[in-house]
Amino acid sequence: MAVCDVVNSSAEKVGEIELNDALFNVEVKKGVLHEVVCMQRANRRSGNACTKTRGEVRGGGAKPWRQKGTGRARAGSRTSPIWRGGGTTFGPKPRDYGYKLPKKVRRLALRMALSARNSEGNMVIVDSLSLSAIKTRDFVKVMKNFQFDDCLVVTATEDPVVSKSARNAVGYKVMPVAGLNVIDILKHSKLMLTQDSVAKLEERLVV
């Protein structure tokens, strides 16, 4: 197991931690990461295009004119698709583009993304990350101590104070271990983990 420094919020070393090779030293395969990223993006796709059929457009209660004797083509409803303002035939409806990959593949991709950030030297582990109040300025100050302009911060559990302090700061995102995903790891060039979150990650991803 590799040993990594543990620092405080001022970027000063306060200890060391052993990193599980099954979590932070996995061979990175771009094809696996690509598959999982495509799955996540498809699952986030809204697919909200919608047209109305002849049964959904307004009107159509009365027959436009009598069946015979007018010299015009017979018509039974103003909602007919061949009429202007009528329904649409075979038009798009809201659909779900999502699909699933095997759980083992999704976990493997997460371990690969974490291993990639670790091997690049773009991962840092802090002993804890806590703020006394919801202040964006205080959160940005901590990030500046590490000279991070773009960073994903992972906490063991949901921390409303830290997450709300970061939501208006451009380039930063805070999420708990339960919400960690491949896209967010790859989207941000730096990764910050709290010491407690490392243990949670092992529980979730190392079987």
N, C-alpha and C positions, 0 to 999 in steps of 0.2 A: 504493500500500500504506500502511495505517495504521501508526503507530509506537506501541508499547506499552512501558511501563516494565518493567524487570526488577528484582526486589527480592530480598533475601536472606531467610533465615528469621526475621530480626528486623524485617522489613517496611521495611527501608531500601533506597532506590534504589541500584543498583550498575551499571545500564546500560540500554540500550534494545534493542528487537528489532522488526523489520518483520514485520507479520502479513500473510499471504497473503489477499487479498480473496476468493479462491475458497474459502477455508476459514472465515474469520471475518467475512465481510461479505456473506452470502447472504440473499436475501429469504426471510423465514420464512413458510411456509404451514402453517397449523394442520392442514389436511386430510392433508398428507403425514405430519406428526408423529403424528397420530391413527392412521393406518393402520399405521405401524411399531410404535407402542406396543401396539396390539391384537394384532399378529402376535407380538410378544415375550411378551405375557401368555398368549396361546394356546399358545405353545411351552413355557411354564413350567407349564402346567396338567397335573396328574398323571393325571387320568382313571383312578382306581384302584378304582372300584366294580366288584365282581365277585360273581357268583352261580354256584352249581354246577348243572350239568345233571344229568340222571338217570344219566349215565355217570360222574359225578364224586362223587356223594354216597356215603356209606358204606352197605354192605349190598347186598341185592338178589341174592345168589347163589342162594338157594333159593326155590322157588315157594312163596308163602304157604300155600296149601291146594290140594287136588286140583282138577282142572279141572271135574268134574261131581259132582253128588250132594249138595253142601253146602247148596244153596239160596241161596248168595251169588253175587255177580257174579264171573265168572272173573277171576283176577289172576295175572300172571306174575312181578311183581317189586315189592318194597317201595319201590323208588326211583321209582315212577311219579309224574309231576307232580300227579296228582289225589289222592295220598295225603299225609297229614300227615308231614313229614319227608322227602318225596320231592324230586326235582329241580325246578328252576325252568325254565319254558318261556319262551324268548326273553328271558331276563333280561340285565342289563347285564354286559359284560365289559370288562376294561381296554382303553382305546383311546387313540390318539394324536390330540390336538386340533390339533397343530401344522400350520402351512403356511408357505410361503415367498413373499416378495415379491422382485421383481427386485433384483439387486445394486445397480443404479444408484439405485433408490428408497431402499434402506437407507443407502447412502453419502450421498445427498442429505439425508436426515433427520438424520444425524449432523452434517453441516455446518450445517444449520439450527439444531440445538440448540446447537452451539458459537457460532454467530453471535448467537443470542438472548442467551446469557449475556454475550457481549462487548458487545453493544449496550446491555444493561441496566447495564453497569458492574459486573457481579458476577463478573468473571473476573480472576484475578491470575496472573502468571507469575513463578516463583522461579528463581533461578540453579541451585539444587540443594536437595535435601531428603534429609538423611541423619542418622541417629541412631547414637550410639555403642553403645547397647544397647537391648534390647526393654523399653521403659518407657512405659506409657500416659501417665504424668505428663509426660514430656518431649515427647511428641507433642501433647498438649493445650496445653502451654505455647506451642508454635509457633503453634497455631491461635489462641490468645488474643492473640498479637502482632498478628494481623490482625483481631481481634474477630469471628472466625468461629465461630458456634455450630452451623452446618450446612454441611458442605462435602464435595465430592467431590474427592479428590486423584488426579491422573493422573501416573504416572511412565513413563519410557521403557520400562523393563523391570521384571520382577517384583523387588520389594525386600522380602524376608521380614522384615527388622528393622522397617521402617516399617509394613508391613501388619499385622504381629502387634502392634505398639504401638498401632495404631488400632482393633483389632477389639473392644476392650472400651469404647471411647469412644463414647458415644451421639451420634448425629447426624453421624458422620464415616465415610467409606469411602475406601479406597485401592485403586486398580487400575492395571494396566499399560495401555498404549495398545492392546494386542491384545485386551483385554476390554472396551474402552469401548463403551457402548451408550446409546441414546436415553433409556431409562427412568431410568437412574441419573443422567444429566445433568439431566433435568427434575425428578427427585425431590429433589435437593439445590439449595438456593437459591444456593450459591456454588460456584465452580469454580476449582481451583488446578492449574496446569500447570507442570511443570518445563521448563526451557529445552530440554532434550534431547527431551522428549516432543513439543514443537511440530514439530520436524523429522520425528519418526516419524509424526505425524499427517498431515503433508503427503505423505509417502511412501505412506501407506495410503489417503488420501481424495482427494487431488488427482491426477487422471489427465491 
